[in-house]
Amino acid sequence: MSRKPLIGVSACTRMIGQHGFHIAGDKYLRAAAVAGVPLIIPALDELIDQATLLESLDGLLFTGSPSNVEPQHYAGPQSAPGTPHDPPRDRLTLPLIRAAVHAGIPVFGICRGFQEMNVAFGGSLLQKVHEVEPYQDHRENPEAPLDDQYGLSHDLHVQPGGLLDRLGLPPLVRVNSVHGQGVERLGEGLRIEALAPDGLIEAFSVEDARSFALGVQWHPEWKVHEHPHYLALFQGFAEACRERARQR
Ligand SMILES: N[C@@H](CCC(=O)NCCCC(=O)O)C(=O)O
């Protein structure tokens, strides 16, 4: 009997009162359930044996987060004072992404997760996209209702012949946009899959990956079942996770 794939979902660390927690957003966990049974992976690199984790999982989803990857990981300039970081998450996710792709485990990175994938493969990040020519402001209005913040915001030019193309995305779609950072230098071995109209890299895949390995800067997990182009990404991820579960 075939069992459902197990999907690891990266956690952020948070303090609630005086206690530390490892949390993952509801929308990521629900969207991960398109591919299998979601399991939150705590940001405890010192306690988690990576090989055991990878042997046990059929896919990994690296989520978005208000925090930014610490710039020391890509030799970037110091962050502006007050920038939110999550060092335990960086310590877990950056090596885990490399190891998972190397092991042929399906990997899907969203927003911060996309930025982590770029850094994991040696790329660097723009810390304030909106302050760099020729880029537009890709941030949401934090005062607006959530449906507006995650509403369709700009065009996306899907590159021909890539993974997004194979997943059935047409050359031009519209996506939401909820980020202040973005790809500066693309990581080694990453293939551009989609661009914003201002030229910002919005999606990449890992060229020599043995399985699904995709990062997207937008949020396909948002109301995933209402957006066929968002759902197509999770269905592609799901198919790869099922294949991995069959092989194990
Ligand atoms: N902090 C980074 C990444 C942006 C990001 O992941 N935003 C999502 C926030 C909340 C969520 O929807 O999970 C940046 O600003 O570029």
The ligand as a Tripos MOL2 file, in Angstrom:
@<TRIPOS>MOLECULE
LIG
   16    15     1     0     0
SMALL
NO_CHARGES

@<TRIPOS>ATOM
      1 N1         11.7890   39.1150    4.6690 N.3       1 LIG1
      2 C1         12.0780   38.8460    3.2850 C.3       1 LIG1
      3 C2         11.2010   37.7390    2.7960 C.3       1 LIG1
      4 C3          9.7940   38.1660    2.5300 C.3       1 LIG1
      5 C4          8.7800   37.1440    2.9240 C.2       1 LIG1
      6 O1          9.0270   35.9590    2.9850 O.2       1 LIG1
      7 N2          7.6000   37.6600    3.2560 N.am      1 LIG1
      8 C5          6.5410   36.8620    3.7990 C.3       1 LIG1
      9 C6          6.0260   37.4630    5.0490 C.3       1 LIG1
     10 C7          4.9320   36.7530    5.7370 C.3       1 LIG1
     11 C8          4.4050   35.5110    5.0400 C.2       1 LIG1
     12 O2          3.5770   35.6550    4.1280 O.co2     1 LIG1
     13 O3          4.8000   34.4080    5.4120 O.co2     1 LIG1
     14 C9         11.9080   40.0970    2.4360 C.2       1 LIG1
     15 O4         11.3520   41.0860    2.9130 O.co2     1 LIG1
     16 O5         12.3260   40.0650    1.2750 O.co2     1 LIG1
@<TRIPOS>BOND
     1     1     2 1
     2     2     3 1
     3     2    14 1
     4     3     4 1
     5     4     5 1
     6     5     6 2
     7     5     7 1
     8     7     8 1
     9     8     9 1
    10     9    10 1
    11    10    11 1
    12    11    12 2
    13    11    13 1
    14    14    15 2
    15    14    16 1
@<TRIPOS>SUBSTRUCTURE
     1 LIG1         1 GROUP 0 **** ****
